[in-house]
Amino acid sequence: MKVDVLLGLQWGDEGKGKIVDVLTPSYDIIARFQGGPNAGHTLEFEGIKHVLHTIPSGIFHSSVINLVGNGVVIDPVIFKNELDKLAPFAIDFKKSLLISKKAHLILPTHRLLDAASEQLKGKNKIGSTLKGIGPTYMDKTGRNGLRVGDIFSPKFREKYDALVEKHEGILKHHENFSYNLAELEGPWFEGINKLRELTAVDSEHYLNSAFLSGKRVLAEGAQGTMLDIDFGTYPFVTSSNTVTAGTCTGLGIAPTRIGKVIGIFKAYCTRVGSGPFPTELDDEVGEEIRKEGKEFGATTGRPRRCGWIDLVQMRYAIMINGVSELCMMKSDVLSIFDEIQVCTHYLINGKEVYDFPFDVNDEQITPVYTSLKGWSTDLTNLTSYDESPEPLKHYVSYLEEQLNVPISVVSVGPDRKQTLITKK
């Protein structure tokens, strides 16, 4: 068996959670391979909206195992809160939720270091979610981190205290930064006790044994390709590999085991936080998209920056990930426009550029657009792609031709039912 991968192709917030939820019945295991509580995967069904931060998006399907992989970083406080919010839905977490022993823990002092670092940067801040993600990955690569497996060790408190002492030594160098660690530690240790109630596994062995026995596995990514630590718009990126390759390191799966790569993108484009965004619309049109699409961060609540779809960026993301099929989200949002713009290439210093550039942070980029007819029709009640207005079908065909990858799903609303399959 092969492991299929689902990930975002833009700057995150593409709608991965919904598609994982829709696809879950076709799989036995849903496995998150990177990121942490800086992610916000939104699912909506039966009139209820759910936002997941660390737990895989297949959790509402009782027949499926959900695994948090070794590449994920876990904040015990947020994780416990997430479990508590799901309590009314009678989910048997001990049976359906597994945690990798090698997943790293976010300490309260990681969050403090994150906040202190952003404060120091002032106007040059990178737009961190202040969840402690960066400092946790820094300790991971610096070989100082605490992992889920450590919480079962009799030396856990000793290891915790040693790492906190190191962090407080660093915090002393941040002037005008005050904090109350004791206030943060109480909820954190409550979260640790909750984690101890769950099943921790050697996830690499578990997953490899599972697909060798014929189990179907879907790897779920967080954030988006353009936030990848290596291939994103550095330094305005996250601290992990959000691309297909991150599946291998974040779950312990060999590259030869990768099957389909499903790329998720919005019919337009958004970004949260600082960093370059070539097609950003800092005008009334951008505000219209934000209002119609309810574009506010699921994790931070921050308003998202909005713009037209960028094919230069999309081709780059498809190339890096080896995408085999696409899912287009939020098509219904563009129903308010008679005309839709698509960025086909850039102008940089008078030169046409079709490949995403290294120096995107520094160059003056002018996006070049082609105009397509909008569908100007409410899509939210559609039940079949065949019923779609012709301009929408033309938009889909145009993107497929430009990107050279088929679009298999078109989403026309937030509910799992508002999902159109284009290819029979």
C-alpha positions in Angstrom: 0.0 0.0 0.0 1.0 3.6 -0.6 0.5 6.6 1.8 -1.5 9.4 0.2 -0.6 13.0 1.2 -2.9 16.0 1.6 -1.4 19.4 2.0 -1.8 23.1 1.3 -0.3 24.8 -1.7 -0.5 28.5 -0.7 0.2 30.2 2.7 -2.1 28.0 4.7 -5.8 28.3 5.5 -6.7 26.6 2.2 -9.4 24.3 3.7 -7.4 21.1 4.4 -9.5 20.1 7.4 -12.7 20.0 5.4 -11.2 17.8 2.6 -9.6 15.4 5.1 -13.0 15.1 6.8 -14.6 14.4 3.4 -12.0 11.8 2.3 -11.6 10.1 5.7 -14.2 7.3 5.0 -11.8 6.1 2.3 -8.9 5.6 4.8 -8.1 3.6 7.9 -5.6 6.0 9.4 -5.3 9.8 9.3 -1.8 11.0 10.4 -0.6 14.5 11.0 3.0 14.9 10.0 4.1 18.4 11.1 3.2 21.7 12.7 1.5 22.3 15.9 -1.3 24.5 17.5 -0.4 27.3 15.1 -2.6 25.4 12.6 -6.3 25.7 12.6 -8.2 23.1 10.5 -11.9 24.0 10.3 -14.6 21.3 9.8 -18.3 22.0 9.5 -21.2 19.6 9.4 -24.7 19.2 10.9 -24.8 22.9 11.6 -21.7 22.8 13.9 -18.3 24.3 13.2 -15.2 22.6 14.7 -11.7 24.0 14.7 -8.9 21.5 15.3 -5.3 22.6 16.1 -3.3 19.4 16.7 -5.8 16.5 16.5 -6.1 15.0 12.9 -9.2 16.0 11.0 -10.5 12.5 10.8 -11.4 12.4 14.5 -15.2 12.6 13.9 -15.2 9.2 12.1 -15.3 6.5 14.7 -13.9 3.7 12.5 -10.7 5.6 11.8 -7.4 5.8 13.8 -6.0 9.4 14.1 -2.3 9.6 14.7 -0.2 12.7 15.8 3.2 12.0 14.2 6.7 12.6 15.4 7.0 15.8 13.3 4.3 17.5 15.3 4.9 19.7 18.3 2.3 19.5 21.0 1.2 22.1 23.6 -0.4 20.1 26.4 -2.7 23.0 27.4 -4.1 23.5 24.0 -4.3 19.8 23.4 -6.3 19.3 26.6 -8.6 22.1 25.6 -9.1 20.6 22.2 -10.1 17.2 23.8 -12.4 18.9 26.2 -14.3 20.7 23.4 -14.8 17.4 21.7 -16.1 15.7 24.8 -19.8 16.2 24.0 -19.3 14.1 20.8 -18.6 10.9 22.7 -15.3 10.2 20.9 -13.3 7.3 22.3 -9.9 8.9 22.3 -8.1 6.0 23.9 -9.2 3.9 20.9 -9.1 6.4 18.0 -6.3 8.8 18.9 -2.6 7.8 19.0 0.4 10.1 19.8 3.9 9.5 18.7 6.4 9.1 21.5 8.8 11.2 19.4 6.5 14.2 19.1 8.1 17.2 20.9 6.4 19.1 23.7 5.9 22.9 23.8 6.8 24.2 27.2 5.4 27.4 28.8 8.8 28.9 28.4 8.8 28.2 24.7 5.8 30.4 24.4 7.5 33.1 26.5 10.6 32.9 24.3 8.5 33.3 21.2 6.8 36.4 22.6 10.1 37.9 23.8 11.6 37.3 20.4 8.8 39.0 18.5 8.8 41.9 20.9 12.5 42.4 20.3 12.1 42.5 16.5 9.5 45.3 16.7 8.4 46.3 13.2 10.6 43.6 11.7 8.6 40.8 13.4 7.8 37.8 11.2 4.1 37.5 12.3 4.5 34.5 14.7 1.3 33.0 16.2 3.1 33.2 19.5 2.4 29.5 20.2 6.0 28.6 21.0 6.4 26.7 17.7 9.7 28.2 16.6 11.5 27.8 20.0 10.3 24.3 20.3 11.7 23.3 16.9 14.9 25.1 17.8 15.3 22.9 20.9 14.5 19.9 18.8 17.3 20.6 16.3 19.5 21.8 19.2 19.0 18.4 20.9 17.5 19.9 24.0 13.8 19.1 23.6 11.3 17.1 25.6 9.3 14.5 23.8 6.0 12.8 24.6 7.8 9.6 25.5 9.6 11.5 28.3 6.4 12.1 30.2 6.4 8.5 31.2 10.0 8.6 32.5 10.7 8.9 36.3 13.2 11.6 35.3 10.7 13.7 33.5 10.5 16.5 36.1 14.3 16.6 36.2 14.5 17.0 32.4 11.7 19.6 32.5 13.4 21.7 35.1 16.8 21.6 33.3 15.2 22.9 30.1 13.2 25.6 31.9 16.4 26.8 33.6 18.1 27.2 30.2 15.1 29.1 28.9 14.9 31.5 31.9 18.6 32.2 31.4 17.8 33.4 27.9 14.8 35.4 29.0 17.0 37.4 31.4 18.6 39.1 28.4 15.2 40.4 27.2 14.8 43.8 28.9 11.3 45.0 29.7 9.8 41.5 29.3 8.0 40.3 32.3 6.2 37.0 32.9 4.7 34.7 35.6 5.9 31.2 34.9 4.1 29.6 37.9 0.8 30.9 36.5 1.5 29.1 33.2 2.8 25.8 34.7 -0.4 24.7 36.5 -2.5 24.3 33.3 0.5 22.8 31.5 1.0 20.0 34.0 -2.7 19.3 33.9 -2.3 18.9 30.1 0.6 16.5 30.7 -1.6 14.3 32.9 -4.2 14.3 30.2 -1.6 13.2 27.6 -0.6 10.3 30.0 -4.2 9.0 29.7 -3.8 8.6 25.9 -2.0 5.9 23.9 1.6 6.8 23.0 3.2 4.7 20.3 6.4 4.2 18.3 4.5 5.8 15.4 7.0 4.9 12.7 6.7 1.2 13.5 2.9 1.5 13.9 2.4 3.1 10.5 4.8 0.9 8.5 3.2 -2.2 10.0 -0.2 -0.8 9.2 0.3 -0.1 5.5 2.2 -3.4 5.1 -0.9 -5.1 6.3 -3.1 -3.3 3.8 -4.3 -0.3 5.8 -5.0 2.8 3.9 -3.2 5.9 5.3 -3.7 9.6 4.6 -1.0 12.0 5.8 -2.4 15.4 6.7 -0.2 18.5 6.5 -0.6 21.8 8.3 0.0 25.4 7.2 1.0 25.6 3.5 3.8 25.1 1.0 4.8 28.8 1.0 5.4 28.6 4.8 7.9 25.7 4.4 11.1 26.4 6.3 13.2 25.6 3.2 11.0 26.4 0.2 8.7 29.1 1.6 9.1 32.9 1.6 11.9 32.8 4.2 12.2 34.2 6.9 8.4 34.7 6.9 7.8 31.0 7.3 7.0 28.3 9.9 9.6 26.1 11.5 8.9 22.8 9.8 8.7 21.2 6.4 5.1 21.7 5.2 5.8 20.0 1.8 5.5 16.3 0.8 9.0 15.5 1.9 7.9 16.4 5.5 5.7 13.3 5.4 8.8 11.1 5.4 10.5 12.9 8.2 7.4 13.6 10.2 6.0 10.1 10.1 8.9 7.8 9.4 7.7 6.8 5.9 10.1 6.0 3.1 9.8 8.2 -0.1 9.0 5.1 -2.1 5.8 4.7 0.0 4.3 8.0 -1.1 1.2 7.5 -3.3 -1.2 10.3 -4.4 -0.3 13.9 -3.4 -3.5 16.0 -3.1 -2.9 19.7 -3.2 -5.5 22.1 -1.7 -5.8 25.7 -2.8 -8.3 28.5 -2.6 -9.9 29.9 -5.8 -8.2 33.1 -4.7 -5.3 33.5 -2.2 -4.8 34.6 1.4 -2.0 35.1 3.9 -1.9 35.7 7.6 0.9 37.7 9.2 3.9 39.4 7.7 5.8 38.5 4.5 5.6 38.9 0.7 2.3 38.3 -1.1 2.6 39.4 -4.7 -1.1 39.4 -5.6 -2.3 41.0 -2.4 -5.2 43.4 -2.9 -4.9 46.3 -0.4 -8.1 47.9 -1.7 -11.9 47.5 -1.7 -11.7 44.3 -3.7 -9.5 42.7 -1.1 -11.8 43.8 1.6 -14.8 42.3 -0.3 -13.1 38.9 -0.5 -12.2 39.1 3.2 -15.8 39.9 4.1 -17.4 37.4 1.8 -14.9 34.6 2.7 -14.9 35.4 6.4 -11.2 35.5 6.2 -10.0 35.6 9.8 -7.5 33.2 11.2 -9.0 30.1 12.8 -6.1 30.1 15.4 -5.3 33.8 15.9 -8.5 35.5 14.7 -6.3 37.9 12.7 -7.7 39.3 9.5 -6.2 37.5 6.5 -4.6 39.4 3.7 -6.5 38.6 0.4 -5.7 38.6 -3.3 -6.2 36.9 -6.6 -4.9 33.5 -7.3 -1.2 33.4 -8.3 -0.2 30.8 -10.9 3.5 31.5 -10.5 3.3 30.6 -6.9 0.9 27.6 -7.6 3.2 26.1 -10.3 6.1 26.3 -7.8 4.1 24.6 -5.1 2.9 21.9 -7.4 6.5 21.2 -8.6 8.0 21.0 -5.1 5.3 18.7 -3.8 4.8 16.4 -6.9 1.0 17.1 -6.8 -1.1 14.6 -8.6 -4.5 16.1 -8.1 -6.0 19.4 -6.9 -8.9 20.5 -4.7 -10.2 24.0 -5.3 -11.8 25.6 -2.2 -14.1 28.5 -1.5 -15.3 28.9 -5.1 -18.5 30.3 -3.7 -16.7 33.3 -2.4 -15.9 34.6 -5.9 -19.6 34.5 -6.8 -19.8 38.2 -5.9 -17.6 39.2 -8.9 -18.6 39.6 -12.5 -14.9 39.4 -13.5 -12.1 37.4 -11.9 -8.4 38.0 -12.2 -5.7 35.4 -12.5 -2.0 36.2 -12.1 -0.1 34.4 -14.9 3.4 35.8 -14.4 5.3 38.6 -12.8 7.2 41.6 -14.1 10.5 42.2 -12.3 12.7 45.1 -13.5 10.8 45.0 -16.8 11.4 41.3 -17.3 8.7 38.6 -17.5 9.1 36.0 -14.8 7.3 32.7 -14.7 9.3 30.9 -12.0 8.9 31.9 -8.3 12.0 34.0 -7.5 14.5 33.6 -4.6 14.5 37.3 -3.8 10.7 37.7 -3.6 11.2 39.6 -0.3 13.3 42.3 -1.9 12.2 42.7 -5.5 9.5 45.0 -6.7 7.1 42.5 -8.2 4.3 43.5 -10.5 1.8 40.7 -11.0 0.4 40.4 -14.6 -3.2 39.3 -14.8 -5.6 37.8 -17.3 -9.3 38.4 -16.8 -11.9 35.6 -16.8 -15.7 35.9 -16.7 -17.2 35.4 -13.2 -20.1 33.1 -12.6 -22.1 35.7 -10.5 -24.3 32.9 -9.2 -24.8 31.4 -5.8 -23.0 28.0 -5.8 -23.8 26.9 -2.2 -26.8 24.8 -3.1 -25.2 22.8 -5.9 -25.1 19.1 -5.5 -23.4 18.1 -8.7 -20.5 19.6 -10.7 -22.5 19.0 -13.9 -25.0 21.6 -12.6 -22.3 24.3 -12.2 -22.5 27.5 -14.3 -20.3 27.5 -17.4 -18.0 30.3 -16.3 -17.1 28.2 -13.2 -16.4 25.2 -15.4 -14.3 27.4 -17.6 -12.3 28.7 -14.6 -11.6 25.1 -13.5 -10.6 24.1 -17.1 -8.4 27.2 -17.4 -6.5 26.4 -14.2 -6.1 22.8 -15.1 -4.6 23.8 -18.4 -2.2 26.3 -16.8 -1.2 24.1 -13.9 -1.2 20.8 -15.8 -2.8 19.0 -12.9 -6.5 17.8 -12.7 -8.9 19.5 -10.3 -10.8 16.6 -8.7 -12.8 18.5 -6.1 -14.5 21.9 -6.1 -15.8 23.2 -2.8 -18.8 25.5 -2.8 -19.3 26.0 0.9 -17.9 25.2 4.4 -20.2 22.1 5.0 -18.9 18.7 4.1 -22.0 18.3 1.9 -21.0 21.3 -0.2 -18.3 19.4 -2.0 -18.5 18.7 -5.8 -16.5 15.9 -7.4 -15.5 16.9 -10.9 -14.1 13.6 -12.1 -16.2 10.4 -12.0 
